[in-house]
Amino acid sequence: MKIINFKAMIVLLLLAPFTLLAQVNVSGVITDDRGETLPGVNILVKGTTRGAVTNFDGEYTLSASPSDVLVVSYIGFETQEITVGNQTRIDIVLSDAAVQIQELEVVAVGYGDVRRRDLTGSIASADLSEIVKLPVSNITQSLGGRIAGVQVSSKDGGLGDNFSITIRGAGSLTQSTEPLYVVDGFPLESSNLGALNPNDIESIDVLKDASATAIYGSRGANGVVIISTKKGAAGRPQIEYNANVTISSMAKKQELLTGYQFVELQKEIMADDEVFAENYLRDGRTLESYRTEPEYDWQDAIYRTAVTNNHYLSLSGLQGDLQYSASGSYFNQQGIIVNSSLDRYQGRISLDQKLMDDKLRLRLITNATRTERNGADPTGGAISVSHALMYSVWGYRPVSPTGKDLMVELYDDAVEMTEDYRFNPVLSAYNEYRKTTTDNLSINGMAEYEIIKNLKFRATGGYQLVNYTVEQFNNSKTKTGFYHDKNASYRGINAYYRQNNTNRLLNENTLNYQYRHHGHNLNLLGGVTFQKENFYSHDMTSTFITNEIFEMAGFGRSSATPTVGSSKGGNSLSSYLARVNYNYKYKYYVTASFRADGSSKFSKKNRWGYFPSASLAWAFSREDFLKDSDLITNGRLRLSYGETGNNRVGNFDYRGMLGTGDTYHYPFDSNKQISYLPTSMQNENLKWETTVQYNVGVDLSFWHDRMNIVLDYYVKNTRDLLLQADLAPSSGYASAMMNIGELQNRGLEFSIQTNNIQTNDFQWSSSFNVSLNKNEITKLNDDQIAMTRSIYWDNKYRTMPAYISPIGSPAGLMYGFLYEGTYKKEDFDITVNDNGVQVYTPKKGEVVYSSESRPGDPRYRDINNDGVINDDDKTVIGQGHPIAIGGLNNSFVYKNFDLSIFFQFSMGNDILNANRMVFENPQGKRHTNMFASYMNRWTEENPTSNMPRSKAVGSQEYSSLYIEDGSFLRLKSVSVGYNFQPAILQRLHIASARLSLSAENLLTFTSYSGNDPEVSTRDSVLTPGFDWSPYPRSRNYSASLTLTF
């Protein structure tokens, strides 16, 4: 027994030195979440009696091993447990035990972060925990309806379609209304979020009121979206892999006339039995034969069930003082239209290094993306209805009277007029080569040095390169490449190439000072910034190419001289900025900022703009009369004022421009000499559009964060709107861009988040938001009472006003005749002339559109009661901008399962359904199919119908007949997930695993008859809610697997 004890003593003595060597001195400073040091904090090595207590300055030192866990406790604060690891310095921030989690959330405010409880402006954050559950290529797709005051829209459901964000209503009529996007500190005036992988995004904060956005000065009028990407995670290296597959199909198919109904309509239109028989009653066919005749479903032929694959792999961790993160992804999406696809290749690296005892911090973030989009745009900016893809899909004949296979025929041989040219949509989609490639490279670097305690200098630099390439080739089996005497767009075998190159440079230098003493908390920020952008573009068009076998390589083999164009430009911005944040005892807050911007886009006399802001906040829940309340646990009142600008003008708009062309020449020495003539007037008085915004808001939390409410009311007044002003003939110009207009937006935002049930096994939380906005034009050009806008979607409507924006009313109101149904037989005295033709004479008091009007033609209201229907009777017939938008989300968690259900809604907006203007209105065109709804048209057998007859006079007008309510409630997404048990995963060396299923666009409750109510194919402030030949929105079903190692 003695021998055993002696051996044990020897072993312990031998191990003791190694144990001592493994221990290191750990030191640090402990502060509260306000940054004030805490004396008397207990730090104890868990499971032992070894520990330390902080001194008056909050400092401590103790010995510990890497495997030890430090237990940090202090009365009134949350206890923390921290593993030592390889750290020798551990600074710790303790949170007030009474402070709610939401109050401690950090929010980006531009050139810095603050805790949510210290906000004085209106700033909202996206809940990424819900958004990342959905497989999207662009993060903005998932923001719609989730943030109060933020409207997300796209022209349709197209592949890679840009999603535009409008914050608190449009602040401009003619310039961009997109917010400023700040990605990892780099300001971008146009959305480039498709270059970011949603899995790499750590936070999205939306700055809405001017007190928050004024720090960005001339670019803050439309709001600011701040996006921060993920940094390296603390601890051991972590590998994450995510795989997703999505099945997509068309959400709604357009109902069309059947073959029999189509032929029946042709008989009605032709009104000549012999002509009708020649076209449709061949080979013994009768009208009844078409009830069983084989039919072509062009929608089934052009649409498909599409598959999307998305793979993401990342590595992150902490090595000493270096945080690192690297990721790569591949996204492949088939379009639901045949021969369309989207591919994205993306890689990203983030490095964050601390040096010199944490006095110096370095950061480098790089992101590279290539996006390739294939396939034609169905809307395509078409200037004729026959150019749009959906015209042929919906309008192509569903039956073949001759028995030939229409599916392999290039064009409809029944075409009789150029505006009715129908090309086989399937062959066109397969033979048109359309490829758009976007290469995006961004490099952001930062160095931050603590000069003295609480005084830091930060220098940032950034570079971004965007290369955009478009390639198009149309062979002899495409709409523009196939010769037909009715094909007005024929250009022979043709090709087009364009390349745009944009590069941006950024340098920002700021000083930040923090001071805290006896309840006084002060933060000072000052800085200078410089940003420069250069742009270069060139394009080439080649027509009547002699041989199509070489495709794009045969660009120069043309019987016609290729046309070449190019352009270049650039702009720069220099700025000075300052901000002061002060609060006393975290009860009373004052924030003020000032920015001066100098832009090369304006002349020297107006080059500089100055943008101040101020805001106040009172945390009344911290007052003695509420601080112990269990009902209101957080309450804050906010007031703010600020001025911001919109510099989204052209680089040279203030300069007089020169132009050249075939009409600009003069003879000299018997030769034609090219000359240059002024095309626009110089205006050195051009300046920023300026927005002055007032905001009052209240934040409330009840029952310790069980219910959180945010309510804001705002008024935005924009002056110096850039509009085209008519000029006197003596000036030599018809019009010029000037600062002459004024616009106001007023709105109310409400959001509520509740934790309904919270138990160990089950949690249920809900969030709801609604935003109401009303805009009003308060001033236009001298003597101008309204602006009108036409839409060039077809030659017939090229100059016909479709929208009007009058003073005292919202922008972008739909404009046309008030439709009152159709004329009936009783509205006319009907006689028969000598030729046996019926003559229709309007009865006394009846006002008709034309002397040719007859029963079944459209009846329009005589607004001014002058007995004549003309342009003087046109009026407002609809409103394209919604009155209210919002969303409702419910999240459920039961043990390892979770379920999220999200609804999105829009109310009060109308849609101008131009599709019905063509497919419920043959306008005398023969052989063109119509919507199924056209079966309800006026006929002799259906004389009470209020849908115009097939040869209606006056039907080619914008009227309230084609205005529909665009309000909707959409079940936007449903996702269900399961997190696997750690005990199962440990045996497989997997840290975590999650399997999820999701669905998008499942149900839409709307009265709109079109494919989708969330549409605006001519997306503009002045022309909202226009629907023509959109890319169909898809319904998506997804499965995802996420593994962490």
PEKA-V343315 format. One record per residue. N is the residue number from 0. PHI is phi as a letter, one per 30 degrees, with the letter a starting at -180 (* if undefined). D_FIRST is the distance of its C-alpha to the first C-alpha in Angstrom with 1 decimal. Layout:
N;PHI;D_FIRST
N;PHI;D_FIRST
This chain:
0;*;0.0
1;d;3.8
2;d;5.3
3;d;5.2
4;d;6.4
5;d;8.6
6;d;10.0
7;d;10.8
8;d;12.5
9;d;14.5
10;d;15.7
11;d;16.9
12;d;18.6
13;d;20.3
14;d;21.5
15;e;22.8
16;e;26.0
17;d;26.9
18;d;26.6
19;d;28.8
20;d;31.2
21;d;31.7
22;d;32.9
23;b;36.6
24;d;39.0
25;c;41.1
26;b;44.4
27;l;47.5
28;b;50.2
29;c;50.4
30;b;53.9
31;d;55.7
32;d;57.8
33;c;60.8
34;j;59.1
35;d;58.6
36;d;55.4
37;c;53.0
38;d;51.3
39;i;48.3
40;d;46.9
41;d;43.2
42;b;41.1
43;b;37.5
44;d;34.9
45;e;34.3
46;i;31.0
47;b;30.2
48;c;31.8
49;d;33.1
50;a;36.8
51;a;40.2
52;b;43.6
53;d;46.9
54;d;49.3
55;d;53.0
56;c;53.8
57;i;51.3
58;c;49.0
59;b;45.2
60;b;42.3
61;a;38.6
62;c;35.7
63;a;34.6
64;c;33.3
65;e;35.7
66;d;33.9
67;d;34.2
68;c;36.8
69;c;38.9
70;c;40.2
71;c;43.5
72;b;45.1
73;a;48.1
74;e;50.2
75;i;53.2
76;b;51.9
77;d;50.1
78;d;46.3
79;b;45.4
80;b;42.2
81;b;42.2
82;d;39.8
83;d;39.5
84;i;39.5
85;c;40.9
86;d;43.1
87;c;43.1
88;b;46.0
89;b;46.3
90;d;49.4
91;b;49.4
92;c;52.4
93;c;51.9
94;c;54.4
95;e;56.0
96;d;54.6
97;d;58.2
98;d;59.5
99;d;60.3
100;e;59.1
101;d;62.7
102;d;63.4
103;d;60.6
104;d;62.0
105;c;63.2
106;b;66.7
107;d;68.6
108;b;71.8
109;j;73.0
110;h;71.7
111;l;68.6
112;b;66.6
113;b;66.4
114;d;64.6
115;e;66.7
116;d;67.0
117;c;68.6
118;d;71.4
119;c;75.0
120;c;76.7
121;c;76.9
122;b;74.1
123;c;72.7
124;b;69.8
125;d;69.5
126;d;66.7
127;d;65.2
128;d;62.6
129;d;65.6
130;d;67.7
131;d;65.1
132;d;64.9
133;c;68.4
134;d;69.1
135;b;71.8
136;d;73.0
137;b;74.2
138;e;72.2
139;d;75.5
140;e;76.2
141;c;73.6
142;d;74.7
143;e;77.9
144;i;77.8
145;c;74.3
146;b;75.3
147;d;78.1
148;i;81.0
149;c;80.1
150;c;82.3
151;c;81.3
152;b;84.1
153;b;85.0
154;d;88.4
155;a;87.2
156;c;84.2
157;d;84.6
158;d;81.9
159;i;80.5
160;d;82.9
161;d;82.5
162;c;81.5
163;c;83.2
164;c;81.8
165;b;84.2
166;c;82.8
167;h;85.0
168;i;88.1
169;d;90.0
170;c;90.8
171;b;93.4
172;c;96.3
173;c;96.7
174;c;93.6
175;d;90.0
176;c;88.2
177;d;84.8
178;d;82.1
179;d;80.5
180;c;77.3
181;c;74.6
182;c;71.9
183;h;69.0
184;i;71.4
185;c;74.3
186;d;77.5
187;b;79.5
188;d;82.9
189;b;82.7
190;d;80.0
191;b;77.9
192;d;75.0
193;d;75.4
194;d;73.7
195;c;70.5
196;d;68.0
197;e;67.4
198;d;63.6
199;d;63.6
200;d;65.1
201;c;62.9
202;a;65.5
203;b;69.3
204;c;70.9
205;c;74.6
206;c;76.5
207;c;79.6
208;c;81.4
209;d;83.0
210;d;80.8
211;d;77.9
212;d;80.0
213;d;82.2
214;d;79.5
215;c;80.7
216;h;84.3
217;d;87.0
218;c;84.7
219;c;83.3
220;d;86.3
221;c;85.0
222;j;81.5
223;b;78.4
224;c;75.6
225;c;72.4
226;c;69.9
227;c;66.5
228;c;64.5
229;d;60.8
230;c;58.5
231;d;55.1
232;d;52.4
233;d;49.4
234;j;46.1
235;d;45.3
236;e;48.2
237;b;49.9
238;c;52.2
239;b;54.8
240;b;57.2
241;b;60.0
242;b;62.4
243;b;65.5
244;b;68.4
245;b;71.5
246;c;74.5
247;b;77.7
248;b;81.1
249;d;84.2
250;d;83.8
251;b;87.5
252;c;90.3
253;d;93.8
254;d;96.2
255;b;99.3
256;d;102.6
257;d;102.4
258;e;104.7
259;d;107.3
260;d;107.3
261;d;107.5
262;d;110.5
263;d;112.1
264;d;111.7
265;d;113.3
266;d;116.3
267;d;116.7
268;d;116.4
269;d;118.8
270;h;121.4
271;b;123.4
272;d;123.0
273;d;124.1
274;d;121.5
275;d;118.8
276;d;119.7
277;d;119.8
278;d;116.2
279;b;114.5
280;c;116.7
281;d;116.6
282;h;116.4
283;i;117.4
284;d;114.8
285;b;115.6
286;e;113.9
287;d;112.3
288;d;110.9
289;d;108.5
290;d;106.7
291;c;105.1
292;d;105.4
293;e;102.1
294;c;100.8
295;c;98.8
296;c;95.9
297;d;95.6
298;d;92.7
299;d;90.6
300;d;91.6
301;c;90.7
302;c;87.6
303;b;84.3
304;d;80.8
305;c;78.8
306;c;75.2
307;b;73.2
308;c;69.9
309;b;67.7
310;b;64.5
311;b;62.4
312;b;59.4
313;b;57.7
314;b;54.7
315;b;53.6
316;l;50.7
317;b;49.6
318;b;48.5
319;i;47.8
320;c;51.0
321;c;53.0
322;c;53.9
323;b;55.5
324;a;57.2
325;b;59.2
326;b;61.0
327;b;63.6
328;a;65.7
329;b;68.4
330;b;70.9
331;b;73.5
332;b;75.9
333;d;78.8
334;d;81.8
335;d;83.3
336;c;86.6
337;e;86.7
338;i;86.1
339;b;84.4
340;a;80.9
341;b;78.6
342;b;75.9
343;b;73.6
344;c;71.1
345;b;69.0
346;b;66.3
347;b;64.8
348;b;62.4
349;b;61.1
350;b;59.2
351;b;58.2
352;c;56.7
353;c;55.7
354;b;55.9
355;h;55.9
356;h;53.3
357;i;55.2
358;d;58.5
359;c;60.0
360;b;60.0
361;b;61.6
362;b;62.5
363;b;64.2
364;b;65.3
365;b;67.3
366;b;68.8
367;b;70.9
368;b;72.8
369;b;75.4
370;b;77.3
371;b;79.8
372;c;82.1
373;c;84.4
374;j;87.3
375;d;90.4
376;d;90.6
377;e;92.5
378;d;94.0
379;h;94.6
380;h;96.8
381;e;99.6
382;c;103.1
383;b;104.6
384;e;103.4
385;d;103.7
386;d;101.2
387;d;98.3
388;e;96.2
389;d;96.2
390;d;100.0
391;d;100.0
392;d;97.0
393;d;98.8
394;c;102.4
395;d;102.5
396;e;104.5
397;d;102.4
398;b;105.0
399;c;106.9
400;d;110.6
401;c;111.2
402;i;108.3
403;d;106.7
404;d;103.0
405;d;102.6
406;d;99.0
407;c;100.0
408;d;103.1
409;d;102.7
410;b;104.8
411;d;106.7
412;d;110.2
413;d;111.6
414;e;111.1
415;b;114.4
416;b;113.6
417;d;111.3
418;d;109.5
419;b;108.7
420;d;107.2
421;c;104.4
422;c;102.3
423;e;99.8
424;d;96.6
425;d;94.3
426;d;95.9
427;d;96.1
428;d;92.3
429;d;91.4
430;c;93.8
431;d;93.5
432;c;91.0
433;b;89.5
434;b;86.4
435;c;85.1
436;c;82.3
437;b;80.6
438;c;78.2
439;b;76.4
440;b;74.2
441;b;72.8
442;b;70.8
443;b;69.7
444;b;67.9
445;b;66.8
446;b;65.6
447;b;64.6
448;b;63.9
449;d;63.0
450;d;65.4
451;b;64.2
452;e;62.2
453;i;63.8
454;c;66.5
455;b;66.2
456;c;68.6
457;b;68.7
458;b;70.7
459;b;71.0
460;b;72.9
461;b;73.8
462;b;75.7
463;b;76.9
464;b;78.9
465;b;80.6
466;c;82.6
467;c;84.5
468;b;86.4
469;b;88.8
470;b;90.2
471;b;92.8
472;b;94.8
473;c;97.4
474;d;98.7
475;d;101.9
476;c;100.1
477;b;99.3
478;d;101.3
479;d;102.5
480;c;102.7
481;c;104.9
482;d;108.7
483;a;110.6
484;d;113.8
485;c;112.2
486;c;109.0
487;d;109.6
488;c;106.2
489;d;106.9
490;b;106.0
491;i;105.6
492;d;102.3
493;b;100.6
494;b;97.5
495;b;96.0
496;b;93.3
497;b;92.0
498;b;89.3
499;c;88.2
500;b;85.9
501;b;84.5
502;b;82.2
503;b;81.0
504;b;79.5
505;b;77.7
506;b;76.6
507;b;75.4
508;b;74.3
509;b;73.1
510;c;71.8
511;b;69.7
512;b;68.9
513;c;66.9
514;b;67.1
515;b;65.3
516;a;65.7
517;h;65.9
518;i;66.8
519;c;69.1
520;b;68.2
521;b;70.3
522;b;70.3
523;c;72.9
524;b;73.7
525;b;76.3
526;a;77.0
527;b;79.4
528;b;79.5
529;b;81.5
530;b;81.9
531;b;84.2
532;b;85.2
533;b;87.3
534;b;88.8
535;b;90.6
536;b;92.1
537;b;94.3
538;b;95.6
539;b;97.9
540;b;99.9
541;b;101.6
542;b;104.0
543;h;106.0
544;d;103.5
545;d;105.1
546;b;102.2
547;d;99.3
548;d;97.2
549;d;95.6
550;h;94.6
551;d;93.5
552;d;93.9
553;c;97.6
554;e;98.0
555;d;100.7
556;d;102.7
557;b;105.0
558;d;108.8
559;c;108.5
560;d;107.3
561;e;103.7
562;c;103.5
563;b;100.9
564;b;99.8
565;a;97.3
566;a;96.3
567;a;94.0
568;a;93.1
569;a;90.4
570;a;89.7
571;b;87.5
572;b;86.2
573;c;85.2
574;b;83.7
575;b;82.6
576;b;80.4
577;a;78.9
578;b;77.0
579;b;75.9
580;c;73.4
581;b;73.0
582;b;71.5
583;c;70.9
584;h;67.8
585;h;67.9
586;c;70.8
587;c;73.9
588;b;74.3
589;b;76.9
590;b;77.1
591;b;79.9
592;b;80.4
593;b;83.1
594;b;83.7
595;c;86.6
596;c;87.2
597;c;89.6
598;c;90.5
599;d;92.6
600;d;93.9
601;b;96.3
602;d;99.0
603;e;98.5
604;d;100.2
605;b;97.7
606;d;94.7
607;c;92.5
608;b;91.3
609;b;89.5
610;b;87.2
611;c;85.9
612;a;83.8
613;a;82.4
614;b;80.3
615;b;79.0
616;b;76.3
617;b;75.3
618;d;71.9
619;d;73.2
620;d;70.1
621;c;68.4
622;d;71.0
623;e;70.0
624;d;72.1
625;b;70.1
626;d;66.7
627;c;65.0
628;d;67.0
629;c;65.2
630;d;68.5
631;c;69.4
632;c;66.2
633;a;68.0
634;b;71.6
635;b;73.5
636;c;77.2
637;b;78.3
638;b;81.7
639;a;82.6
640;b;85.5
641;a;85.6
642;b;87.9
643;b;87.0
644;b;89.0
645;b;89.6
646;c;90.4
647;d;90.5
648;c;93.9
649;d;95.0
650;d;94.4
651;b;98.1
652;d;99.6
653;d;101.2
654;c;102.9
655;d;106.2
656;c;105.6
657;c;107.8
658;b;108.3
659;b;110.0
660;l;111.2
661;d;114.3
662;d;116.1
663;c;115.4
664;a;117.7
665;b;121.1
666;d;123.5
667;a;123.9
668;h;125.8
669;i;126.2
670;b;122.5
671;d;120.2
672;c;117.9
673;d;114.7
674;b;114.6
675;c;112.1
676;b;113.0
677;d;111.2
678;c;109.4
679;b;107.8
680;d;108.7
681;d;106.7
682;b;105.2
683;d;103.5
684;d;103.1
685;d;100.5
686;b;97.3
687;d;94.1
688;d;94.2
689;c;92.6
690;c;90.7
691;c;90.4
692;b;87.9
693;c;87.1
694;b;84.1
695;b;82.9
696;b;79.6
697;b;77.2
698;c;73.5
699;b;72.0
700;b;68.6
701;c;68.2
702;h;65.2
703;h;62.6
704;i;63.8
705;d;64.6
706;b;68.2
707;b;69.4
708;b;73.1
709;b;74.9
710;b;78.7
711;b;81.0
712;b;84.7
713;b;86.3
714;b;89.7
715;c;90.1
716;c;93.4
717;c;94.1
718;c;97.1
719;h;98.7
720;d;98.2
721;d;99.2
722;b;102.2
723;d;105.1
724;c;108.2
725;d;111.7
726;c;113.8
727;d;117.5
728;e;119.4
729;d;120.4
730;d;116.8
731;i;116.9
732;b;113.8
733;d;113.4
734;a;110.1
735;a;107.2
736;d;103.7
737;b;103.7
738;d;101.5
739;b;103.5
740;c;101.6
741;b;99.4
742;b;96.9
743;b;94.9
744;c;91.8
745;b;90.7
746;a;87.7
747;b;85.1
748;b;81.5
749;b;79.1
750;b;75.6
751;b;73.1
752;b;69.5
753;b;67.7
754;c;64.3
755;d;65.5
756;b;62.3
757;b;58.7
758;b;55.8
759;d;52.5
760;c;53.9
761;b;57.6
762;b;59.6
763;b;63.3
764;b;65.1
765;b;68.7
766;b;70.9
767;b;74.6
768;b;77.1
769;b;80.8
770;b;83.1
771;c;86.8
772;b;88.9
773;b;92.6
774;c;94.3
775;b;97.9
776;d;100.1
777;c;101.8
778;a;103.8
779;b;105.2
780;d;107.9
781;e;111.1
782;i;113.3
783;c;110.6
784;c;109.6
785;a;107.4
786;c;105.7
787;c;106.1
788;b;104.0
789;c;104.9
790;b;102.5
791;d;103.4
792;c;102.1
793;a;105.5
794;e;108.9
795;d;110.6
796;c;108.3
797;e;107.9
798;c;109.8
799;d;109.8
800;d;107.7
801;c;104.8
802;b;103.1
803;b;104.4
804;b;102.8
805;d;105.2
806;d;104.9
807;i;103.4
808;b;101.6
809;d;98.3
810;d;98.2
811;i;98.6
812;d;100.7
813;d;102.1
814;b;105.9
815;l;108.6
816;d;110.9
817;d;110.2
818;d;110.4
819;b;112.4
820;j;112.4
821;c;115.1
822;d;118.9
823;c;120.2
824;d;123.6
825;d;124.8
826;d;124.5
827;b;127.3
828;c;130.9
829;c;130.9
830;b;134.1
831;b;135.1
832;d;137.1
833;d;139.8
834;d;137.2
835;i;135.5
836;c;132.4
837;d;131.0
838;c;131.3
839;c;128.9
840;c;130.3
841;e;128.0
842;d;129.3
843;e;130.4
844;j;127.5
845;d;125.1
846;c;123.5
847;c;122.5
848;d;120.5
849;a;123.2
850;d;126.7
851;d;125.0
852;d;122.6
853;a;122.8
854;e;120.8
855;j;117.2
856;d;117.1
857;d;114.7
858;c;116.0
859;c;115.0
860;d;115.5
861;d;118.4
862;d;116.5
863;c;119.4
864;h;122.0
865;c;124.4
866;i;125.1
867;b;123.5
868;c;120.0
869;a;118.9
870;d;116.2
871;d;117.2
872;c;115.7
873;d;112.3
874;a;109.6
875;d;105.9
876;b;104.6
877;a;100.8
878;b;97.8
879;d;95.2
880;d;92.5
881;d;90.3
882;d;90.5
883;b;86.9
884;b;83.8
885;l;80.2
886;a;77.3
887;b;74.9
888;b;71.3
889;b;68.9
890;b;65.2
891;b;62.9
892;b;59.2
893;b;57.4
894;h;53.7
895;c;53.8
896;c;57.6
897;b;60.3
898;b;64.1
899;b;66.7
900;b;70.5
901;b;72.9
902;c;76.6
903;b;79.1
904;b;82.6
905;b;85.8
906;b;88.8
907;i;92.4
908;c;92.9
909;c;95.7
910;b;95.9
911;d;99.0
912;d;98.7
913;d;100.8
914;e;99.7
915;d;102.0
916;d;104.8
917;c;104.9
918;c;103.7
919;b;105.5
920;a;108.6
921;e;110.1
922;h;112.8
923;i;115.0
924;d;112.6
925;c;112.8
926;i;110.1
927;c;107.2
928;d;104.8
929;b;104.0
930;d;101.3
931;d;101.4
932;d;102.3
933;d;105.6
934;d;106.7
935;c;107.5
936;d;110.2
937;d;113.8
938;b;116.0
939;d;119.2
940;d;117.0
941;b;114.6
942;d;117.1
943;c;114.9
944;d;112.0
945;c;111.1
946;c;109.7
947;e;112.4
948;d;114.3
949;d;113.7
950;c;116.6
951;d;116.2
952;d;118.2
953;i;116.2
954;d;112.8
955;c;111.6
956;b;110.8
957;d;107.6
958;a;107.8
959;d;105.7
960;e;105.8
961;c;103.0
962;c;100.9
963;b;98.0
964;d;95.3
965;c;92.2
966;d;89.8
967;a;86.8
968;b;83.5
969;b;81.1
970;d;77.8
971;d;76.6
972;a;73.1
973;b;70.5
974;b;66.9
975;b;64.0
976;b;60.4
977;b;57.0
978;c;53.7
979;d;51.1
980;d;47.7
981;e;45.0
982;d;42.6
983;d;45.1
984;d;45.7
985;d;42.2
986;d;41.9
987;c;45.1
988;h;44.0
989;c;46.8
990;d;46.5
991;a;49.6
992;b;52.5
993;b;55.7
994;c;58.6
995;b;61.9
996;b;65.5
997;b;68.5
998;b;72.3
999;b;75.0
1000;h;78.6
1001;d;78.2
1002;b;81.0
1003;b;83.8
1004;c;86.0
1005;a;89.3
1006;c;93.0
1007;d;93.4
1008;d;95.0
1009;d;93.7
1010;d;90.6
1011;a;88.5
1012;d;89.3
1013;c;86.9
1014;b;89.3
1015;a;91.4
1016;d;92.6
1017;c;94.5
1018;e;91.8
1019;a;93.5
1020;e;94.0
1021;d;97.7
1022;b;97.4
1023;d;94.4
1024;i;94.0
1025;c;96.2
1026;b;95.3
1027;b;96.8
1028;h;95.3
1029;d;91.6
1030;d;88.6
1031;d;87.3
1032;d;84.1
1033;c;81.4
1034;c;79.1
1035;b;75.6
1036;b;72.6
1037;b;69.3
1038;b;65.8
1039;b;63.0
1040;b;59.4
1041;b;57.2
1042;b;53.8
1043;b;51.4
1044;c;48.6
